[in-house]
Amino acid sequence: MQPNASPIHAAVAEDFAAVDRTILAQLDSRVPLVESIGHYIIESGGKRLRPLLVLLASRALGYDGDRHVTLAALIEFMHTSTLLHDDVVDESSMRRGRKTANVNWGNAPSVLVGDFLYSRSFQMMVEVGSMRVMEILSAATCTIAEGEVLQLTNIGNPDVDEAAYFETIQGKTAMLFEAATHSGAVLAAANADQEMALQLYGRYLGLAFQLTDDLLDYQGDAHTMGKNVGDDLAEGKPTLPLIQAMTCGTPEQAQLIRKAIRKGGLDQLDEVLAIIAETGALDYTRQRAEEMSRRALSQLDVLPHSRYRDTLAELAKLAVDRQA
């Protein structure tokens, strides 16, 4: 497993190393294929933001036990299982610059190993030993699944508006960010104000990250992002850049984008990119991401000053100041 030497991990470097060890230990299975796929997806890179949030939230409130390590590892398992399932549903072929597990092993093994990781995460919840944490995470799994189903039902639907879009990304992305910081706060015995603040911090941070992802889908590059530009359009996903472009464009421009969403594919990518640029849809999407980042930052006022709080603040800024 590759070490995380990024400055955003420095404040909890020892904790993070313990999380890595826990992840490797919990991947143990009597079925070799489970271990092979589990290791492949876990070791495929990424910032590991969700487990990082658990560590930072709990440490920011003075937690000095070790159950936050197990909590962080199980959050990563939950996230990884959703990646395996998402790539099958989306028929994705590349993630983080590598072939997806479903390309290497097939859809059925990917789904089943995703199920294993979800199940293992619930075993680890029992080890954490907090009913409140179990309530938060079990509710989160339902919301995440609903968000994924909502996204699936919206594919090819050009009538999705901004409110429906935010409902979708709140479920499929922001919910696990929120659950990470919320459960970390509960583990650290936060008071009511601190618990609510960290819950909202995670929510707004997750929204900022997803908005930026959807922005980058139309202005990034495959080498930097680890996926192809226009993937969302190819899949017929009505994300905010498209929604805003249809709202602000001419009837003819809106009709072209509606047709592209219904059809999917990249036949009209150049025309869609030109309309997005002309209507300022990317600027609008960035503004909404920056708004969510500011909301996240404002929640940190209830925390005592510490390097952990400082890192949480840096993460809120990183959410919108990144290219991958």
C-alpha positions as CSV (number, residue, x, y, z in Angstrom):
1,M,0.0,0.0,0.0
2,Q,1.4,3.3,-1.0
3,P,2.2,5.7,1.8
4,N,0.3,9.0,1.9
5,A,3.0,11.7,2.2
6,S,0.6,14.6,1.3
7,P,0.7,17.5,3.7
8,I,-3.0,16.9,4.4
9,H,-2.1,13.6,6.1
10,A,0.8,15.0,8.2
11,A,-1.2,15.8,11.3
12,V,-2.4,12.2,11.7
13,A,0.5,10.4,10.0
14,E,0.8,7.7,12.7
15,D,-2.9,7.2,12.8
16,F,-3.0,6.9,9.1
17,A,-0.3,4.2,9.1
18,A,-2.3,2.3,11.6
19,V,-5.4,2.6,9.3
20,D,-3.4,1.2,6.4
21,R,-2.3,-1.8,8.6
22,T,-5.9,-2.4,9.7
23,I,-7.2,-2.3,6.1
24,L,-4.6,-4.9,5.0
25,A,-5.4,-7.1,8.0
26,Q,-9.2,-6.9,7.4
27,L,-8.8,-7.8,3.7
28,D,-7.8,-11.3,4.8
29,S,-10.1,-13.9,3.3
30,R,-10.1,-17.6,2.7
31,V,-11.1,-16.9,-0.9
32,P,-8.1,-15.7,-2.9
33,L,-10.2,-13.7,-5.4
34,V,-11.6,-11.6,-2.6
35,E,-8.1,-10.6,-1.5
36,S,-6.9,-10.0,-5.1
37,I,-9.7,-7.6,-6.0
38,G,-9.8,-6.0,-2.6
39,H,-6.1,-5.3,-2.7
40,Y,-6.3,-4.0,-6.3
41,I,-9.0,-1.5,-5.6
42,I,-7.7,-0.4,-2.1
43,E,-4.2,0.1,-3.5
44,S,-5.2,2.0,-6.6
45,G,-4.4,5.4,-5.2
46,G,-6.6,8.2,-4.1
47,K,-6.3,10.6,-1.1
48,R,-8.3,8.4,1.3
49,L,-10.2,11.5,2.3
50,R,-13.0,9.7,4.1
51,P,-10.9,7.8,6.6
52,L,-8.7,11.0,7.0
53,L,-11.9,12.9,8.0
54,V,-12.6,10.4,10.7
55,L,-9.1,10.8,12.2
56,L,-9.1,14.6,12.0
57,A,-12.6,15.0,13.4
58,S,-11.9,12.8,16.4
59,R,-8.5,14.2,17.1
60,A,-9.8,17.8,16.7
61,L,-12.0,17.0,19.7
62,G,-9.2,15.6,21.8
63,Y,-9.9,11.9,21.3
64,D,-7.0,9.8,22.5
65,G,-8.2,6.2,22.1
66,D,-7.6,3.9,19.2
67,R,-11.1,3.0,18.0
68,H,-10.9,5.8,15.5
69,V,-8.5,3.7,13.5
70,T,-11.0,0.9,13.1
71,L,-13.7,3.5,12.3
72,A,-11.6,5.1,9.7
73,A,-10.7,1.8,8.1
74,L,-14.3,0.6,7.9
75,I,-15.3,3.9,6.3
76,E,-12.8,3.2,3.6
77,F,-14.2,-0.2,3.1
78,M,-17.7,1.3,2.7
79,H,-16.3,3.7,0.1
80,T,-14.4,1.1,-1.8
81,S,-17.4,-1.2,-2.0
82,T,-19.4,1.6,-3.6
83,L,-16.6,2.2,-6.1
84,L,-16.7,-1.5,-7.2
85,H,-20.5,-1.3,-7.6
86,D,-20.5,2.1,-9.3
87,D,-18.0,0.9,-11.9
88,V,-20.2,-2.0,-12.8
89,V,-23.3,0.1,-13.0
90,D,-21.6,2.8,-15.0
91,E,-19.7,0.3,-17.2
92,S,-16.6,2.2,-16.4
93,S,-13.2,1.1,-17.8
94,M,-10.8,3.4,-16.0
95,R,-10.5,4.8,-12.5
96,R,-7.6,6.7,-11.1
97,G,-5.7,6.0,-14.2
98,R,-6.0,2.2,-14.1
99,K,-8.3,-0.4,-15.4
100,T,-11.3,-0.9,-13.2
101,A,-11.8,-4.2,-11.3
102,N,-14.8,-5.1,-13.5
103,V,-12.6,-4.8,-16.6
104,N,-9.9,-7.1,-15.1
105,W,-12.1,-9.7,-13.4
106,G,-15.7,-9.1,-14.7
107,N,-18.8,-7.7,-13.3
108,A,-20.0,-10.5,-11.1
109,P,-16.7,-10.8,-9.0
110,S,-16.6,-7.0,-8.6
111,V,-20.1,-6.8,-7.3
112,L,-19.6,-9.8,-4.9
113,V,-16.3,-8.4,-3.5
114,G,-18.0,-5.1,-3.0
115,D,-20.6,-7.0,-1.0
116,F,-17.8,-8.6,1.0
117,L,-16.3,-5.2,1.8
118,Y,-19.6,-3.8,2.9
119,S,-20.2,-6.9,5.1
120,R,-16.7,-6.6,6.6
121,S,-17.3,-2.9,7.4
122,F,-20.3,-3.9,9.5
123,Q,-18.2,-6.4,11.4
124,M,-15.8,-3.7,12.2
125,M,-18.6,-1.4,13.3
126,V,-19.4,-3.9,16.0
127,E,-15.7,-3.8,17.0
128,V,-16.0,0.0,17.4
129,G,-18.7,-0.7,20.0
130,S,-20.8,2.5,19.7
131,M,-24.5,2.2,19.1
132,R,-24.6,5.9,18.0
133,V,-21.9,5.2,15.4
134,M,-23.7,2.2,14.1
135,E,-26.9,4.2,13.8
136,I,-25.1,6.9,11.8
137,L,-23.3,4.5,9.5
138,S,-26.2,2.1,8.9
139,A,-28.5,5.1,8.0
140,A,-25.8,6.4,5.7
141,T,-25.6,3.2,3.8
142,C,-29.3,3.4,3.0
143,T,-29.0,7.0,1.9
144,I,-26.0,6.3,-0.3
145,A,-27.8,3.4,-1.9
146,E,-30.8,5.6,-2.5
147,G,-28.5,8.3,-4.1
148,E,-27.0,5.7,-6.4
149,V,-30.5,4.5,-7.5
150,L,-31.6,8.1,-8.0
151,Q,-28.6,8.8,-10.2
152,L,-29.4,5.7,-12.2
153,T,-33.0,6.6,-12.7
154,N,-31.9,10.1,-13.8
155,I,-29.5,8.9,-16.5
156,G,-30.7,10.1,-19.9
157,N,-33.2,12.5,-18.3
158,P,-32.7,16.1,-19.4
159,D,-35.5,17.3,-17.1
160,V,-33.5,16.9,-13.9
161,D,-33.3,20.3,-12.3
162,E,-30.7,21.8,-9.9
163,A,-32.7,20.7,-6.8
164,A,-32.9,17.1,-8.0
165,Y,-29.2,17.2,-8.8
166,F,-28.3,18.3,-5.3
167,E,-30.5,15.6,-3.8
168,T,-28.6,13.0,-5.8
169,I,-25.1,14.2,-4.9
170,Q,-26.0,14.6,-1.3
171,G,-26.9,10.9,-1.2
172,K,-24.3,9.3,-3.5
173,T,-21.3,11.4,-2.4
174,A,-21.7,13.9,0.4
175,M,-23.4,11.4,2.8
176,L,-20.3,9.3,3.4
177,F,-18.2,12.5,4.0
178,E,-20.9,13.6,6.5
179,A,-21.0,10.1,8.1
180,A,-17.2,10.2,8.5
181,T,-17.0,13.5,10.3
182,H,-20.2,12.9,12.3
183,S,-19.2,9.4,13.5
184,G,-15.7,10.7,14.4
185,A,-17.3,13.5,16.5
186,V,-19.6,11.1,18.2
187,L,-16.7,8.7,19.0
188,A,-14.9,11.7,20.6
189,A,-17.9,12.5,22.8
190,A,-18.5,15.9,21.1
191,N,-21.0,18.2,22.6
192,A,-24.2,18.9,20.7
193,D,-22.9,22.0,18.9
194,Q,-19.6,20.3,17.9
195,E,-21.4,17.2,16.7
196,M,-23.8,19.2,14.5
197,A,-21.0,21.4,13.2
198,L,-18.8,18.4,12.1
199,Q,-21.8,16.6,10.6
200,L,-22.5,19.7,8.5
201,Y,-18.8,20.3,7.7
202,G,-18.7,16.8,6.2
203,R,-21.9,17.4,4.2
204,Y,-20.7,20.6,2.7
205,L,-17.2,19.3,2.0
206,G,-18.7,16.3,0.2
207,L,-20.9,18.6,-1.9
208,A,-17.9,20.8,-2.8
209,F,-15.9,17.8,-3.9
210,Q,-18.7,16.4,-6.1
211,L,-19.4,19.8,-7.7
212,T,-15.7,20.1,-8.5
213,D,-15.6,16.6,-9.9
214,D,-18.5,17.4,-12.2
215,L,-16.8,20.7,-13.2
216,L,-13.6,18.9,-14.0
217,D,-15.4,16.4,-16.1
218,Y,-15.7,19.2,-18.7
219,Q,-12.4,20.9,-18.3
220,G,-9.9,18.4,-17.1
221,D,-7.8,15.9,-18.9
222,A,-7.6,12.1,-18.8
223,H,-4.0,12.0,-17.6
224,T,-4.6,14.3,-14.6
225,M,-8.0,13.1,-13.7
226,G,-7.6,9.4,-14.2
227,K,-10.8,9.2,-16.3
228,N,-11.8,10.5,-19.6
229,V,-13.1,14.0,-20.2
230,G,-16.8,13.9,-21.0
231,D,-17.5,10.6,-19.2
232,D,-20.6,12.1,-17.5
233,L,-22.0,13.2,-20.9
234,A,-21.1,9.8,-22.4
235,E,-23.2,8.1,-19.6
236,G,-26.1,10.5,-20.0
237,K,-25.7,12.0,-16.6
238,P,-27.3,15.4,-16.2
239,T,-24.8,17.1,-13.9
240,L,-24.8,20.8,-12.9
241,P,-22.8,22.2,-15.9
242,L,-25.3,20.7,-18.3
243,I,-28.3,21.8,-16.2
244,Q,-27.0,25.3,-15.9
245,A,-26.2,25.4,-19.6
246,M,-29.7,24.4,-20.5
247,T,-31.1,27.0,-18.1
248,C,-29.1,29.9,-19.5
249,G,-28.7,28.9,-23.1
250,T,-30.9,29.6,-26.1
251,P,-33.7,27.2,-26.8
252,E,-31.6,25.7,-29.6
253,Q,-28.7,25.2,-27.3
254,A,-30.9,23.7,-24.6
255,Q,-32.4,21.3,-27.2
256,L,-29.0,20.2,-28.4
257,I,-27.9,19.4,-24.8
258,R,-31.2,17.6,-24.1
259,K,-30.7,15.5,-27.1
260,A,-27.1,14.7,-26.0
261,I,-28.2,13.7,-22.5
262,R,-30.9,11.4,-23.9
263,K,-28.6,9.8,-26.4
264,G,-25.5,9.6,-24.3
265,G,-22.1,9.1,-26.0
266,L,-19.7,11.8,-27.1
267,D,-20.9,12.5,-30.7
268,Q,-21.8,16.1,-29.7
269,L,-19.1,16.7,-27.1
270,D,-17.5,19.6,-28.9
271,E,-20.8,21.4,-29.4
272,V,-21.8,20.8,-25.8
273,L,-18.4,22.0,-24.5
274,A,-18.9,25.2,-26.6
275,I,-22.4,25.8,-25.1
276,I,-21.1,25.2,-21.6
277,A,-18.4,27.8,-22.1
278,E,-20.6,30.3,-23.8
279,T,-23.3,30.2,-21.0
280,G,-20.8,30.4,-18.1
281,A,-22.0,27.1,-16.7
282,L,-18.6,26.1,-15.5
283,D,-18.1,29.4,-13.7
284,Y,-21.5,28.9,-12.1
285,T,-20.6,25.3,-11.0
286,R,-17.4,26.6,-9.5
287,Q,-19.2,29.3,-7.6
288,R,-21.6,26.7,-6.1
289,A,-18.5,24.6,-5.1
290,E,-16.9,27.6,-3.5
291,E,-20.1,28.3,-1.7
292,M,-20.1,24.8,-0.2
293,S,-16.5,25.1,0.7
294,R,-17.2,28.4,2.6
295,R,-20.1,26.7,4.4
296,A,-17.8,23.9,5.5
297,L,-15.2,26.3,6.7
298,S,-17.7,28.2,8.8
299,Q,-18.6,25.1,10.8
300,L,-15.1,24.8,12.2
301,D,-15.5,27.9,14.5
302,V,-16.8,25.7,17.3
303,L,-13.6,23.6,17.4
304,P,-10.6,24.4,19.5
305,H,-7.6,25.6,17.6
306,S,-5.3,22.7,16.6
307,R,-3.3,21.4,13.7
308,Y,-6.3,19.0,13.1
309,R,-8.7,21.9,12.7
310,D,-6.2,23.6,10.5
311,T,-6.1,20.5,8.3
312,L,-9.9,20.3,8.1
313,A,-9.8,23.9,6.9
314,E,-7.2,23.1,4.3
315,L,-9.4,20.2,3.0
316,A,-12.3,22.7,2.5
317,K,-10.0,24.8,0.3
318,L,-8.6,21.8,-1.5
319,A,-12.1,20.7,-2.4
320,V,-12.3,23.5,-5.0
321,D,-8.6,24.2,-5.7
322,R,-7.6,21.0,-7.4
323,Q,-7.3,19.5,-10.8
324,A,-8.0,15.9,-10.0
